């Protein structure tokens, strides 16, 4: 038995990038078209929402608690140095809700869901299960892709709100231990500078992040060709690419929100 060397793609990297970008755009277009086709896979959608959301509550909760406690501990010394310790709850709420909570939550979910979705759909592709679904007229784009992407779109903001709440609770616990802060004073100070537009925009922007993570992961799994080695590569690429696109998308969304709503100084 002889082993052949893996085939090396010698095409221009810029050309490969443009081809992949075009394929991903076409895949996204097919996903949008599938949303208007019947039947709607509500049962599978609920199962995916459970997979994306409920099974991530513990992970995001621990993440939020760590964010709140660490951010409060790290910031207290600096604020005390400048005589602004009373601003800690407000600083914590603004930092967590406007940026740290949404981005860290989305990156954690990209790591968990990106690898899982990419590997699951990729395994179905190489074992010809997707071909079997097409033969059975089950429309894999609706059953496999649309349900997962919509579940990510819906559950990312919910998980972000949960993470933000746990982070603020962690900051409050640190404040109680360090300086005995009353919870009423903490809450009133925390939300004093926060606007409703900040809360809504910076929480709901994670729906866009969920859309990015779901689409990229499904695309990489759906287009796997080869064996199990390619499945592992697709899972790895799903995590890396979706995390990178979350960060880039965040820059665009934040800039648009500043143009539309201004910043807190306004």
N, C-alpha and C positions, 0 to 999 in steps of 0.2 A: 504494500500500500504506500503510495507516494503522496506527499502533501504539497500542494501548489502554493506559491507565495500569494499573499493578498493583492488584489488588483489596486493599483494606485491611480487615483484620479489626477491626471496631469493638466486638466483644464485651468485656465486663468482663474485665480481666486476671485477677482472682481466679477467675472462672468458667472461663477458658481453662486456668488452672493446674490446677483441679480436674478438668477434662475430660481433660487430658493425663495427669494422675496416674492417673485411672481407666483410661484406655486402656493405660498402661504396666503397671498391675497385671493387667489382663485378658490382655495379651500375655505377661506372666510366667506366668500361670496356664496359658495354652495351651502355653507352652514346657515346663512341668512335666508336663502331660498327654502331650506328644509323646514324653517320655522312656520311657514305658511302652508305646509302640506299636512294632510291628515292620513292616518290617525295620529293623534298626539299621544306620546308615550308617558302618561301621567304617573303610572305606577313605577316605571323605571326612573322617572324624574325624582319622585319622592325617595326612592332608594338611594339615588346619588346625592340628594340633599342630606340624607342621614349620613352617608359616607363622608361627604365634604364637611358638613357642619357639626353634627352631634359628636362624631368620633374625633373632632379636632378641638373640642371645648377644653379638655384637660391640658393639651399642649399649649393652646393660646392663653389659657388661664395662668399657667406657670410662667409663660413668657411675660405676660402683663405684670404679674406680681414682682418678678425680677426687675423689670424696667422701672416700676414705681419706686421700689426700695432703693435700688442703686442710684437712680437719678436724684432722689431726695438726699441720700447720703453724700453724693458727690457735690451737689449744689449748695448744701447748707453751709459748708465752710467758707465758700466764696461769698455768699450773701451776708454772712455774719461779718466778714472782713470789711464789707462796705456798708455795714449797718442797715441791711435790707432783709433781714431774716423773715420779716412779716410778709415779704413778697414770695416766699417759697411756694405756698399753695397755688397762687396765680401762675407763677412760672412753670410749675409742674403741670397744671392743667393745659396751658397753652402749648407746651412742648409735646406732651403726650397726644393730645387730641388733634393738633394741627399737623404733626409730622411723624413723630417717633412711633406712635401707636399704629397708624395706618401702614406705614412702610415696613416696620419690623413684622407686623402680623402677616402682611402679604408675602414677604420674603420667606417667613417660616412656612406658610402654606404652600408657596411655590416649591420649596424643598420637599415637603411631604406629598403633595398632590401631583406635582410635575413628574416626579419619578414613578409614582404609582400609576397614573393614567398612561404615561408613555410606555411603561413596561406591560401593563395589562392589554392595551390595544395592540401594541407591537407583537405580543405573544399570540394574540388572536389572529393577527395578519400572517405570521410565519407558519402557524398551524392550520391555516386555511379556514378558520372559523368564520372570518368575515366573508369569504367567498361563499360559504354555506348559507350565511344570512341573505346574501344577494340572490342566491338560487331560490331560497324560500320566500323571496319577495318581502323581506322584513325591513328593507331600507336601512342599512347600517349607519348612514349619516344621521338619520333621525334617532335611531335606537341607541347608538354608541356615542356619537359626537354631541348632538344637540342637547341631550339630557345632561351630560357632564358639564358642558359649557354654561348652560343656563343655571345649573346648580351652583357653579362657582360664582356666576354673576349675582345670584341672589344671596348666597351665604357669606361672601366675603365682608360686606358691610355689617352683617349681624355679628360675625366673629370679631370684627374690628371694634364695634361698640362694647362687646364683652371684654375684650382685652383692655380698652381704655378705662372701663369701670374698675377692673381689677388692678390696673396700674395706679389709679388714683387712690384706691383702697390701700395698696401697698405703701404709697407715699404718706397717707394718713397714719398708718401704723408706725412708720419710721418717725413721723413727727410726734406722735404720742410718746414713743419710747425716749426720744431725744429731748423733747421740751414740754411734753404734757399738753399739747395743743387740743383745745376743745373742738369737737366735730362740727359744731355750728359755725365757729369762727373759720375753720378750715374750709367748709363748703362755701360760705359766703365770699371768702377771699378767692377761692379757686375759680369761681365762675363770674367774678366781678368784671374781668376784662374780656371775657369770651362772648363773642356774638353768635347769634343763631346761624348766620350764614357760614361762620367758621365750622360750627358743629356739623351742619348738614353737608356742606361741600367736601370737607376733609374726611368725612366718614363715607359718603356716597361715592367718592372718587375710587374707592377700593372695588366698586362694581366693575370699573374699567380694568383695574388690575386683575380681577377674577376672570374677566373676559379674555385678557391677554394670556394668562396662565392656562386657562382651559383650551383656548384655540391652539396655542403653540404645542402643548402637550399632546393633544389629540392629533394634530397634524404630523408630528414626529413619529407617533406610534402608528398612525394610519398608513404612512408611507414607508414603513420599514420593509426592506428587501434583504433576504439572506437568512441567517440562522439566529441562534440564541445570542451570539456575540453582538449582532447588530441590534438586538432588543436592548441589551445592556447599554450600548452606545446611545441609543435613542432616549433611554431614561436619563442618562447623564446629560445629554444635550438639552433635554426638556427642562431640567433644573437650571442649568447655566443660562440658557437663552431666555427663559421666562423671567428669571431674576433680573437679568440685565435689562429686559424690556420694561419690567416694573419700575426700575429706577429711571429709565429714560422717559417713560410715560408720566411719572410723577413730576418731572421737571416741566413738561408741557402743561399738565393740569394745574400745577401751582401757578405758573405764569398766567394762564387764562383766568384763574380765580382772582389773581391780583388785578388784572385788567378789568374784570367785571365787578368785583366787590371791594377792591382796595385792600389795604392792610389794617391792622388794629389801630395804628396811629391815626388813621383817618376817621 
